[in-house]
Amino acid sequence: MIKQPKSVKSGNILFKFNPRFSRARSNQFASAQKVVDSEVLRLNTPLIPFDKGILNESGILHTVIGSGKVTYKTPYARKMYYNPQLNFQGAPLRGAFWFERMKSSNKEYIEKLAGRKLK
């Protein structure tokens, strides 16, 4: 939650803040974060190594949308992410460093979607 600024008097000027500012902006930021988390999961999907789909499903199951943290939780997730030398079915699209590759291609798009929630 954003800390609500207090009204301040400076000389003859009174700076009075909207009492709904904090709640409204916090709600906008929360909404923007949900969009970012959802889009990261969606856009990562075609890049994640795929055999039976368990790695991708783990991201969906272990991510709390709106938390700002996308988590792929399988015993082999780290190995798949950090080892580009592995032979991936569907390579070169599917493979290591999927988030970094997705981000380099979609950063502006995600920023634009989040920005719409902050207007």
Sequence and secondary structure as in RCSB ss.txt:
>XXXX:A:sequence
MIKQPKSVKSGNILFKFNPRFSRARSNQFASAQKVVDSEVLRLNTPLIPFDKGILNESGILHTVIGSGKVTYKTP
YARKMYYNPQLNFQGAPLRGAFWFERMKSSNKEYIEKLAGRKLK
>XXXX:A:secstr
       EEETTEEE   TTHHHHHHHHHHHHHHHHHHHHHHHHGGGS  SSSHHHHHHHHH  TTSS     ST
THHHHHH TTS  TTTTTS SSHHHHHHHHHHHHHHHHHHHHT 
